[in-house]
């Protein structure tokens, strides 16, 4: 993929909607491309997070684990951005991402995003609002998974009695 195609994918991300072409070019140029084969783990639950991943092609499934039970939280493909919160703040991964079709990702580090925010401070507030909205949306999508875990917990407790 070319730099212009990477910029096009970045421009589609709600988190980057207010970024100029020049700012998107800086992100694309400063990020690294990585290829992963089917079956590889992109990241693991609880792992320290320092970047987001923009899927250029392929497919990744994210699983949440609780009490030794794993549940599919989402399926992500071309143009999807995983781990966007890690581009701004230190945190831990809240799931395990497994490559389900050979893929290529653009790894966008916190360092590159911070550099751009330092050069363009007006973007900081806009970016904060975008990520807050995205995290809220993701949390809402996880509600059915939470309910499944609660049902499993209740079943385990009933079986233990």
Helices and strands as residue ranges (DSSP letters): H 3-11, G 14-16, H 21-30, E 32-36, E 41-43, E 48-49, E 51-66, E 69-77, E 81-82, G 84-87, E 91-92, E 96-109, H 110-119, H 122-160
